Amino acid sequence: MDFCRRSIRASIEKYEPRLRNVVVNSVPNEDDPFHLRFEIRAQLVTEREVLPVSFYTTLDSAGQADVGR
């Protein structure tokens, strides 16, 4: 699970430079144990302000990701 969290964080930091202080936590998914769910919290840095953001991503058994709020 740590590998997935670190990989998600590294990808966000590499491909989305507007997000800072990225924190990725695993979230239990009792509905479907074959899907891994993660909560992502960060700060969105724009020219005018810094906004807190959070969203969820789910990884299925085929490695496909679904991102939502």
Secondary structure as GFF3:
##gff-version 3
##sequence-region A 1 69
A	DSSP	alpha_helix	2	15	.	.	.	ID=ss1
A	DSSP	beta_strand	19	27	.	.	.	ID=ss2
A	DSSP	beta_strand	36	45	.	.	.	ID=ss3
A	DSSP	beta_strand	50	59	.	.	.	ID=ss4
A	DSSP	beta_strand	65	68	.	.	.	ID=ss5
###
